[in-house]
Amino acid sequence: MQKLLFINLINTRSLTNLESELNSKKVVIMKQAFLIGTLLFSSLHLNSASASSSFGSAVTNTNITADEVRAAQEAWGAALIQISRDNKSGGLRKATKTAEMVIDKAYGYNMGPVLFKPTLSSGDQVFRTNKEGALAYFVGGNKKFAKDTGFALLGWEKYEYKNAAVFINGDMALTMGNVMLTNAEGKVTKVDKTWGFKKDDKGQLRIVLHHSSLPYSP
């Protein structure tokens, strides 16, 4: 009986030692795993930082966003109203100066011919592919375009637009829809409007297509 108890005591001690040894090995393994994980994370972080540094921070992306198109359409309307206001407060000279600034900033005549078909143009001068023709349409005062009285001088006070659809592909965007203009008397003029926008080499969104016409009434 004493022999059996002695054997059981030995076995119990052996199991206890075995458990202790296993627990110690678990601790060692966990520490090693933690160390390896830390090293891997540090390596990935350094590689990522190195890759970012190699890629560089001076990145040019010429893709047009929907927000840029929206801003350009809103800016066009605001500029038209400003020309009307400047004509009222400072006469044709002030309105012409504003119109020139608007055309230089918003249109792509610096890139080449602009496909501009105004609402109220006709005959041989229906298309205004150069800056001179565009300026004459907006403010008149050019003997070469004697029929132009200045579309932007009609006292516009409110501008709204509603797109039927917008198509964006890389650095080119097209919109089609309606523009509603309200004058000082509260009369609303509705036109069918198509715009084409393209970014120039400085990333500035510019109008390269502008087609405007009165809605068809059968």
C-alpha positions as a Markdown table, in Angstrom:
| # | Residue | x | y | z |
|---|---|---|---|---|
| 1 | Met | 0.0 | 0.0 | 0.0 |
| 2 | Gln | 2.8 | 2.4 | 0.9 |
| 3 | Lys | 4.6 | 1.5 | -2.3 |
| 4 | Leu | 1.4 | 2.3 | -4.3 |
| 5 | Leu | 1.1 | 5.7 | -2.6 |
| 6 | Phe | 4.8 | 6.4 | -3.4 |
| 7 | Ile | 4.3 | 5.6 | -7.0 |
| 8 | Asn | 1.2 | 7.8 | -7.2 |
| 9 | Leu | 3.1 | 10.6 | -5.5 |
| 10 | Ile | 5.9 | 10.3 | -8.1 |
| 11 | Asn | 3.4 | 10.3 | -11.0 |
| 12 | Thr | 1.6 | 13.4 | -9.5 |
| 13 | Arg | 4.9 | 15.2 | -9.2 |
| 14 | Ser | 5.9 | 14.1 | -12.8 |
| 15 | Leu | 2.6 | 15.5 | -14.1 |
| 16 | Thr | 3.1 | 18.7 | -12.2 |
| 17 | Asn | 6.6 | 19.1 | -13.6 |
| 18 | Leu | 5.3 | 18.2 | -17.1 |
| 19 | Glu | 2.5 | 20.8 | -16.9 |
| 20 | Ser | 5.0 | 23.4 | -15.6 |
| 21 | Glu | 7.4 | 22.6 | -18.4 |
| 22 | Leu | 4.6 | 22.8 | -21.0 |
| 23 | Asn | 3.4 | 26.2 | -19.6 |
| 24 | Ser | 7.0 | 27.5 | -19.7 |
| 25 | Lys | 7.3 | 26.4 | -23.4 |
| 26 | Lys | 3.9 | 28.1 | -24.1 |
| 27 | Val | 5.2 | 31.3 | -22.7 |
| 28 | Val | 8.4 | 31.1 | -24.7 |
| 29 | Ile | 6.4 | 30.3 | -27.9 |
| 30 | Met | 4.0 | 33.2 | -27.3 |
| 31 | Lys | 7.0 | 35.6 | -26.7 |
| 32 | Gln | 8.6 | 34.4 | -29.9 |
| 33 | Ala | 5.4 | 34.8 | -31.8 |
| 34 | Phe | 5.0 | 38.4 | -30.5 |
| 35 | Leu | 8.5 | 39.2 | -31.4 |
| 36 | Ile | 8.1 | 37.8 | -34.9 |
| 37 | Gly | 4.8 | 39.7 | -35.3 |
| 38 | Thr | 6.5 | 43.0 | -34.2 |
| 39 | Leu | 9.4 | 42.5 | -36.6 |
| 40 | Leu | 7.0 | 41.8 | -39.5 |
| 41 | Phe | 4.9 | 44.8 | -38.7 |
| 42 | Ser | 8.0 | 47.0 | -38.5 |
| 43 | Ser | 9.2 | 45.6 | -41.8 |
| 44 | Leu | 5.9 | 46.2 | -43.5 |
| 45 | His | 5.7 | 49.7 | -42.1 |
| 46 | Leu | 9.2 | 50.5 | -43.3 |
| 47 | Asn | 8.5 | 49.0 | -46.7 |
| 48 | Ser | 5.3 | 51.0 | -46.9 |
| 49 | Ala | 7.1 | 54.2 | -46.0 |
| 50 | Ser | 9.8 | 53.5 | -48.5 |
| 51 | Ala | 7.3 | 52.8 | -51.2 |
| 52 | Ser | 5.4 | 56.0 | -50.5 |
| 53 | Ser | 8.7 | 57.9 | -50.6 |
| 54 | Ser | 9.6 | 56.2 | -53.9 |
| 55 | Phe | 6.1 | 57.0 | -55.4 |
| 56 | Gly | 6.5 | 60.7 | -54.6 |
| 57 | Ser | 4.1 | 63.4 | -53.5 |
| 58 | Ala | 3.9 | 65.4 | -56.7 |
| 59 | Val | 1.1 | 63.6 | -58.4 |
| 60 | Thr | -1.0 | 65.0 | -61.3 |
| 61 | Asn | -4.5 | 63.5 | -61.8 |
| 62 | Thr | -6.4 | 65.0 | -64.8 |
| 63 | Asn | -9.6 | 63.1 | -64.1 |
| 64 | Ile | -12.7 | 65.3 | -63.7 |
| 65 | Thr | -14.9 | 64.9 | -60.7 |
| 66 | Ala | -18.7 | 65.5 | -60.5 |
| 67 | Asp | -18.1 | 68.2 | -57.9 |
| 68 | Glu | -15.8 | 70.1 | -60.4 |
| 69 | Val | -18.5 | 69.9 | -63.1 |
| 70 | Arg | -21.1 | 71.1 | -60.6 |
| 71 | Ala | -18.9 | 74.0 | -59.6 |
| 72 | Ala | -18.2 | 75.0 | -63.2 |
| 73 | Gln | -21.9 | 75.1 | -64.0 |
| 74 | Glu | -22.8 | 77.2 | -61.0 |
| 75 | Ala | -19.8 | 79.5 | -61.7 |
| 76 | Trp | -21.1 | 80.1 | -65.3 |
| 77 | Gly | -24.4 | 81.3 | -64.0 |
| 78 | Ala | -22.9 | 83.5 | -61.3 |
| 79 | Ala | -20.6 | 85.1 | -63.9 |
| 80 | Leu | -23.5 | 85.9 | -66.3 |
| 81 | Ile | -25.4 | 87.6 | -63.5 |
| 82 | Gln | -22.2 | 89.5 | -62.5 |
| 83 | Ile | -21.8 | 90.9 | -66.0 |
| 84 | Ser | -25.4 | 92.1 | -66.0 |
| 85 | Arg | -24.9 | 93.8 | -62.6 |
| 86 | Asp | -21.6 | 95.4 | -63.7 |
| 87 | Asn | -23.3 | 96.8 | -66.8 |
| 88 | Lys | -26.0 | 98.3 | -64.6 |
| 89 | Ser | -23.5 | 99.8 | -62.1 |
| 90 | Gly | -20.6 | 100.8 | -64.4 |
| 91 | Gly | -21.8 | 100.6 | -67.9 |
| 92 | Leu | -20.6 | 98.7 | -70.9 |
| 93 | Arg | -16.9 | 99.3 | -70.2 |
| 94 | Lys | -17.1 | 97.6 | -66.8 |
| 95 | Ala | -19.3 | 94.8 | -68.1 |
| 96 | Thr | -16.9 | 94.1 | -71.0 |
| 97 | Lys | -13.9 | 93.9 | -68.6 |
| 98 | Thr | -15.8 | 91.4 | -66.5 |
| 99 | Ala | -16.9 | 89.4 | -69.6 |
| 100 | Glu | -13.3 | 89.2 | -70.8 |
| 101 | Met | -12.2 | 87.9 | -67.4 |
| 102 | Val | -15.0 | 85.3 | -67.4 |
| 103 | Ile | -14.1 | 84.1 | -70.9 |
| 104 | Asp | -10.4 | 83.8 | -70.1 |
| 105 | Lys | -11.1 | 81.9 | -66.9 |
| 106 | Ala | -14.0 | 79.6 | -67.9 |
| 107 | Tyr | -13.6 | 78.9 | -71.7 |
| 108 | Gly | -10.9 | 77.0 | -73.5 |
| 109 | Tyr | -9.9 | 79.4 | -76.2 |
| 110 | Asn | -6.4 | 79.2 | -74.8 |
| 111 | Met | -6.4 | 75.5 | -75.9 |
| 112 | Gly | -7.9 | 76.0 | -79.4 |
| 113 | Pro | -11.3 | 76.6 | -81.0 |
| 114 | Val | -14.3 | 76.4 | -78.7 |
| 115 | Leu | -17.4 | 74.7 | -80.1 |
| 116 | Phe | -19.7 | 77.6 | -79.0 |
| 117 | Lys | -23.2 | 77.9 | -80.5 |
| 118 | Pro | -25.0 | 80.7 | -78.6 |
| 119 | Thr | -28.8 | 80.9 | -78.1 |
| 120 | Leu | -29.3 | 84.1 | -80.1 |
| 121 | Ser | -26.9 | 83.8 | -83.1 |
| 122 | Ser | -27.7 | 83.2 | -86.7 |
| 123 | Gly | -26.4 | 83.1 | -90.3 |
| 124 | Asp | -22.7 | 83.1 | -90.9 |
| 125 | Gln | -22.0 | 84.0 | -87.3 |
| 126 | Val | -24.0 | 81.4 | -85.6 |
| 127 | Phe | -20.8 | 79.6 | -84.3 |
| 128 | Arg | -18.4 | 81.5 | -82.1 |
| 129 | Thr | -15.2 | 79.5 | -82.2 |
| 130 | Asn | -12.9 | 82.3 | -81.1 |
| 131 | Lys | -12.8 | 84.7 | -78.2 |
| 132 | Glu | -13.7 | 87.8 | -80.1 |
| 133 | Gly | -17.0 | 86.2 | -81.3 |
| 134 | Ala | -17.8 | 85.0 | -77.8 |
| 135 | Leu | -17.2 | 88.4 | -76.2 |
| 136 | Ala | -19.3 | 90.1 | -78.9 |
| 137 | Tyr | -22.2 | 87.7 | -78.1 |
| 138 | Phe | -22.1 | 88.4 | -74.4 |
| 139 | Val | -21.6 | 92.2 | -74.4 |
| 140 | Gly | -22.0 | 93.4 | -78.0 |
| 141 | Gly | -20.1 | 96.6 | -79.0 |
| 142 | Asn | -18.2 | 94.9 | -81.9 |
| 143 | Lys | -18.9 | 96.2 | -85.5 |
| 144 | Lys | -17.9 | 92.9 | -86.9 |
| 145 | Phe | -20.8 | 91.3 | -85.1 |
| 146 | Ala | -23.4 | 94.1 | -85.7 |
| 147 | Lys | -26.4 | 91.9 | -84.7 |
| 148 | Asp | -25.0 | 91.2 | -81.2 |
| 149 | Thr | -26.6 | 93.5 | -78.6 |
| 150 | Gly | -25.1 | 91.6 | -75.6 |
| 151 | Phe | -26.9 | 88.6 | -74.2 |
| 152 | Ala | -25.3 | 89.1 | -70.8 |
| 153 | Leu | -26.6 | 92.7 | -70.6 |
| 154 | Leu | -30.3 | 91.7 | -70.4 |
| 155 | Gly | -30.5 | 92.3 | -66.6 |
| 156 | Trp | -30.3 | 88.7 | -65.5 |
| 157 | Glu | -30.8 | 88.3 | -61.8 |
| 158 | Lys | -31.4 | 84.6 | -61.2 |
| 159 | Tyr | -29.8 | 81.4 | -62.7 |
| 160 | Glu | -30.9 | 77.8 | -62.4 |
| 161 | Tyr | -29.9 | 74.7 | -64.2 |
| 162 | Lys | -31.2 | 71.1 | -64.3 |
| 163 | Asn | -29.1 | 68.4 | -66.0 |
| 164 | Ala | -30.8 | 65.6 | -67.9 |
| 165 | Ala | -27.6 | 63.6 | -67.8 |
| 166 | Val | -23.9 | 64.0 | -67.1 |
| 167 | Phe | -21.1 | 61.9 | -68.8 |
| 168 | Ile | -17.6 | 62.0 | -67.4 |
| 169 | Asn | -14.7 | 60.2 | -68.9 |
| 170 | Gly | -11.2 | 61.0 | -67.6 |
| 171 | Asp | -10.4 | 64.6 | -68.3 |
| 172 | Met | -13.6 | 65.2 | -70.4 |
| 173 | Ala | -17.1 | 65.8 | -69.1 |
| 174 | Leu | -20.4 | 66.5 | -71.0 |
| 175 | Thr | -23.6 | 67.8 | -69.6 |
| 176 | Met | -27.0 | 68.2 | -71.2 |
| 177 | Gly | -30.1 | 69.8 | -69.7 |
| 178 | Asn | -31.9 | 73.1 | -69.2 |
| 179 | Val | -30.9 | 76.5 | -68.0 |
| 180 | Met | -33.5 | 78.9 | -66.6 |
| 181 | Leu | -32.6 | 82.6 | -66.5 |
| 182 | Thr | -34.8 | 85.2 | -64.8 |
| 183 | Asn | -34.6 | 89.0 | -65.5 |
| 184 | Ala | -35.4 | 92.0 | -63.4 |
| 185 | Glu | -39.1 | 91.9 | -64.5 |
| 186 | Gly | -39.3 | 88.3 | -63.3 |
| 187 | Lys | -39.6 | 86.8 | -66.8 |
| 188 | Val | -38.0 | 83.4 | -67.1 |
| 189 | Thr | -36.1 | 82.3 | -70.3 |
| 190 | Lys | -35.6 | 78.6 | -70.6 |
| 191 | Val | -32.9 | 77.2 | -72.9 |
| 192 | Asp | -31.6 | 73.8 | -73.9 |
| 193 | Lys | -28.0 | 73.6 | -72.9 |
| 194 | Thr | -25.1 | 71.3 | -73.6 |
| 195 | Trp | -21.6 | 71.8 | -72.2 |
| 196 | Gly | -18.4 | 70.1 | -72.7 |
| 197 | Phe | -15.6 | 70.5 | -70.1 |
| 198 | Lys | -12.0 | 69.6 | -70.4 |
| 199 | Lys | -9.0 | 70.2 | -68.1 |
| 200 | Asp | -6.1 | 72.2 | -69.4 |
| 201 | Asp | -2.4 | 71.5 | -68.7 |
| 202 | Lys | -2.7 | 73.4 | -65.3 |
| 203 | Gly | -5.7 | 71.3 | -64.2 |
| 204 | Gln | -8.2 | 74.1 | -64.8 |
| 205 | Leu | -11.6 | 73.0 | -65.9 |
| 206 | Arg | -12.6 | 74.8 | -69.2 |
| 207 | Ile | -15.6 | 74.9 | -71.5 |
| 208 | Val | -14.7 | 73.5 | -74.9 |
| 209 | Leu | -18.2 | 72.9 | -76.0 |
| 210 | His | -21.2 | 75.2 | -75.4 |
| 211 | His | -24.4 | 74.7 | -77.3 |
| 212 | Ser | -27.5 | 76.6 | -76.4 |
| 213 | Ser | -30.9 | 76.9 | -78.1 |
| 214 | Leu | -34.5 | 77.8 | -77.3 |
| 215 | Pro | -36.8 | 74.7 | -76.8 |
| 216 | Tyr | -38.6 | 73.5 | -79.9 |
| 217 | Ser | -42.3 | 74.4 | -80.0 |
| 218 | Pro | -44.2 | 72.6 | -82.7 |
